[in-house]
Each structure stands twice: as C-alpha cells, then as structure tokens.
C-alpha cells in the first residue's frame, strides 16, 4: 500500500511520471498516511525541471479512488476533523498546482475525495465501467474542499444534484456533463490516455508550464486582470528560444507541404 511512482523517459525530451495510488483492497481509499505520502511525492516531482507530464491512476480495476478512508472518518471528532480534511485538500491541491499537466486515468469508482482528486487534475479519461459520485451526505458530512471545483466543470445545478442526493452517475453521463474528457472501453484506456499525452508532449515544455500557471490564475482573477496576466505570460515565453525554434519549424513544414 502506498504511492507507486514510475518515471518514463520520452524521445521528445524530458519525462513522464506515472503515479499509482496503491490500496486496492480498500478501493484505493485515502487515509492519513497515504495522503501524506502523496503530498510528499508530488512535491518531489514538482522540483524536477525535466518533468513534462504526470499521469495519476488507482491500482486494480475496481477504483480510481473510492473516497477517504471510511474507518478514519468514523473515528474523527471536532478536534481531529480539521487536520484530516485539510490533508485531503493538500493532497488534491498538490496535483492541481503541479507545474505540468496531470491526466487522471480513471477505471472504476471515483467517489468523494476520489472525485475531488480527479477534478483537481487537468484532464480526466475514464473507462466505460467507471462511476462518479459525492456520497458524503450519506455518512453525515458535507462535500467540501475540492468539491468547490465541480460548479466550473458541470454547472451549479448538476453540482447540487451530486452533492445533495449523494447519487452516483455512470461514465456516459459524466461525459455528457463535461465531468470527464473521454470515455473508452477499459481495454483502450491506456491508448486514450496516451493520445492526450502525445498532444501535450508535442507542445513546447516552457509554453505548457506557462499555460497551466495562467489557467490557474484565470480561475482567481477578474477578466481585466486575467487578460493583463496573459500578456505577461506571452512575453515570458520569449525568455527561451522555444517560440522562435518551434515557429520556424512549423513555417518550414508549411513551405514543404506547398512544395
């Protein structure tokens, strides 16, 4: 049990990090020890300048993450509840603020803290057998922390439906809502994740990092300030030779096609 980390070098330069939440006997549920390991592991990844992309999944075929550990939740009191839920937030926020894109590879249940974790990722690719829900009210607690990301993804009405009923929806409905970006048969899940990964890896590494940081700022800033911050990011792209090099290569390819 723990966080499994595998680094894969890519011919495009840099590397991809595969992170697997490995607690399949309990549907990869998140307890304090596992969440602390995740926070530390993502912090170490963030310090790596060669990192291009992270792919997050759960071990086995039953769950991405089935939620926070129900045994630990049942044992909380008013004094311990704050530190536990703060750790859930830190776990999700570590992926949300990682300087490179994060793809959630979802196979099976993504419930409660598991759905919050998926929402904190940049892209979500799910198998047809996946299910999504926020069942916290059914165990006497509200859905909190990164559940706040849901209205931006699926709208206020659908967020209310998930949070107030505690019901679970299937992959097809999640796709129709915009909660996930793709749904494929389980056998094709890795290929689908790979297609998104290749598109990201084909882009400029510096540009991708700038873009992710800007997207996060857009979520917090008024429109005028967001536009101004975009100008700063555009200028920052020219701190490297990436725009000149990549634009020149595209021009050369266009001229070659014209013959």
C-alpha positions in Angstrom: 0.0 0.0 0.0 1.2 3.5 -0.8 2.0 5.7 -3.8 3.9 3.9 -6.6 5.9 6.2 -8.9 7.4 5.3 -12.3 9.4 7.6 -14.4 9.4 7.2 -18.2 11.9 9.0 -20.4 10.5 10.3 -23.7 12.2 10.8 -27.0 10.6 14.3 -27.2 12.8 15.3 -24.2 12.0 15.2 -20.5 10.0 12.5 -18.9 6.5 11.5 -17.8 5.7 10.5 -14.3 3.2 7.7 -13.6 1.7 7.8 -10.1 -0.4 4.9 -8.9 -2.4 5.1 -5.7 -2.0 1.6 -4.4 -4.6 0.5 -1.9 -6.8 -1.8 -4.0 -8.1 -3.9 -1.0 -9.9 -0.7 0.2 -10.8 0.7 -3.3 -7.6 2.9 -3.1 -9.2 4.9 -0.3 -7.2 7.8 1.1 -6.1 7.6 4.8 -3.7 10.0 6.5 -0.5 8.0 5.9 -1.3 7.6 2.2 -2.3 11.2 1.7 0.9 12.4 3.4 2.9 10.2 1.1 1.1 11.6 -1.9 1.8 15.2 -0.8 5.5 14.5 -0.4 5.7 12.6 -3.7 4.1 15.3 -5.7 6.3 17.9 -4.0 9.4 16.0 -5.1 8.0 15.7 -8.6 7.4 19.5 -8.7 11.1 20.2 -8.1 12.2 18.2 -11.2 12.8 20.6 -14.2 12.7 17.7 -16.6 9.1 16.7 -15.8 6.7 17.2 -18.7 3.5 15.4 -17.6 2.1 13.4 -14.8 -0.5 10.6 -15.1 -2.4 9.6 -12.0 -4.3 6.4 -11.6 -5.5 3.9 -9.0 -4.3 0.3 -8.6 -6.5 -2.5 -9.9 -9.7 -2.4 -12.0 -12.3 -1.5 -9.3 -11.5 2.1 -8.4 -9.5 5.2 -9.2 -10.1 6.3 -5.6 -13.1 5.2 -3.7 -13.0 8.1 -1.3 -11.4 9.0 2.0 -10.9 6.0 4.4 -14.3 5.5 6.0 -12.8 4.0 9.1 -10.7 7.1 9.7 -13.7 9.3 9.0 -15.8 7.4 11.6 -13.1 7.9 14.2 -12.8 11.7 13.8 -14.1 14.2 16.3 -14.3 18.0 16.3 -10.6 18.4 17.2 -9.2 15.9 14.6 -11.7 16.7 11.7 -9.9 19.9 10.7 -6.5 18.3 10.2 -7.9 15.4 8.3 -9.9 17.4 5.8 -7.0 19.9 5.4 -4.8 16.9 4.4 -7.5 15.9 1.8 -7.2 19.4 0.4 -3.4 19.4 0.4 -3.5 16.0 -1.4 -5.8 17.4 -4.2 -4.2 20.8 -4.4 -0.7 19.2 -4.9 -1.9 17.9 -8.2 -3.9 21.0 -9.1 -0.9 23.2 -8.7 1.7 20.9 -10.1 3.6 22.9 -12.7 2.9 20.4 -15.5 -0.4 18.9 -16.7 -1.9 16.0 -14.8 -4.1 13.4 -16.5 -6.4 11.3 -14.3 -6.7 7.8 -15.7 -10.0 6.6 -14.2 -11.0 2.9 -14.1 -13.8 2.1 -11.7 -15.1 4.2 -8.8 -14.2 7.9 -8.3 -16.2 8.8 -5.2 -16.0 11.6 -2.7 -12.3 12.5 -2.2 -11.6 10.4 -5.2 -13.8 12.6 -7.4 -12.3 15.7 -5.8 -8.8 14.4 -6.7 -9.9 13.8 -10.3 -11.4 17.3 -10.5 -8.0 18.7 -9.4 -6.4 17.1 -12.4 -6.2 18.9 -15.8 -7.8 16.1 -17.9 -9.9 13.1 -17.0 -10.0 9.9 -19.1 -12.4 7.2 -17.9 -13.3 3.6 -18.8 -16.9 2.8 -19.6 -17.2 0.9 -16.3 -16.3 4.0 -14.2 -18.8 5.6 -11.7 -18.7 9.0 -10.2 -20.3 10.5 -7.1 -20.1 12.6 -3.9 -21.8 10.4 -1.3 -20.5 12.3 1.8 -24.0 13.4 3.0 -25.0 9.8 3.3 -22.4 9.4 6.1 -23.3 12.6 7.8 -20.8 15.1 6.4 -20.9 17.7 3.6 -18.8 17.5 0.5 -16.1 20.2 0.9 -12.6 21.3 -0.2 -12.1 20.5 -3.9 -15.8 19.8 -4.4 -15.7 23.5 -5.0 -14.2 22.8 -8.4 -17.4 21.0 -9.5 -19.5 24.0 -10.5 -16.9 25.2 -13.0 -16.9 21.7 -14.6 -20.6 20.7 -14.6 -22.5 23.8 -13.5 -24.4 24.7 -10.4 -27.5 22.5 -11.0 -25.6 19.3 -11.6 -23.3 20.0 -8.7 -26.3 20.4 -6.4 -27.7 17.1 -7.7 -24.4 15.2 -6.9 -23.9 16.9 -3.5 -27.4 16.9 -2.1 -28.5 13.4 -3.3 -25.2 11.6 -2.9 -26.2 9.6 -6.0 -23.7 8.0 -8.4 -23.6 8.6 -12.2 -22.0 6.4 -14.9 -19.3 7.2 -17.3 -21.6 8.1 -20.2 -23.5 10.7 -18.1 -20.2 12.0 -16.7 -19.0 12.6 -20.3 -22.3 14.3 -21.3 -21.9 16.6 -18.3 -18.3 17.5 -19.1 -17.1 15.9 -15.9 -14.7 13.8 -17.9 -12.9 14.5 -21.3 -13.2 11.0 -22.8 -14.8 7.6 -22.1 -13.4 4.4 -23.7 -13.7 0.7 -23.2 -11.4 -0.4 -20.4 -9.1 -2.2 -22.8 -8.5 1.1 -24.6 -7.9 3.3 -21.6 -4.1 3.4 -21.8 -4.3 4.2 -25.5 -6.7 7.1 -24.9 -4.5 8.5 -22.1 -1.6 8.1 -24.5 -3.2 10.2 -27.2 -3.7 13.1 -24.8 -0.2 12.7 -23.5 1.3 12.8 -27.0 -0.5 16.1 -27.8 0.9 17.6 -24.6 4.4 16.3 -25.3 4.3 17.7 -28.8 3.9 21.2 -27.4 6.7 23.4 -26.0 7.6 22.4 -22.4 8.1 26.1 -21.4 4.8 27.1 -23.1 2.9 24.3 -21.3 4.2 25.3 -17.9 3.2 28.9 -18.6 -0.2 27.9 -19.9 -1.0 25.8 -16.8 0.1 28.6 -14.5 -2.1 31.0 -16.4 -5.1 28.8 -16.3 -4.9 28.6 -12.6 -4.6 32.3 -12.3 -7.6 32.8 -14.6 -9.7 30.9 -12.0 -8.9 33.5 -9.4 -8.6 36.8 -11.3 -11.2 39.3 -12.7 -11.4 39.3 -16.5 -9.3 42.5 -16.9 -6.5 41.3 -14.6 -6.6 37.9 -16.3 -6.1 39.5 -19.7 -3.2 41.5 -18.4 -1.6 38.5 -16.8 -1.8 36.7 -20.2 0.3 39.5 -21.7 2.9 38.9 -19.1 2.9 35.2 -19.9 3.2 35.8 -23.6 6.3 37.9 -23.0 7.7 35.3 -20.6 7.6 32.7 -23.4 10.4 34.6 -25.1 12.7 34.0 -22.2 13.7 30.9 -24.1 14.3 30.1 -27.8 11.2 27.9 -27.8 8.9 30.3 -29.8 11.5 31.0 -32.5 12.6 27.4 -32.8 9.1 25.9 -32.9 7.5 28.6 -35.1 10.4 28.3 -37.5 9.9 24.5 -37.7 6.2 25.0 -38.4 6.9 27.5 -41.2 9.4 25.1 -42.8 6.8 22.3 -42.7 4.2 24.5 -44.2 6.6 25.5 -47.0 7.4 21.9 -47.6 3.8 21.0 -48.0 3.2 23.8 -50.5 6.1 22.2 -52.4 
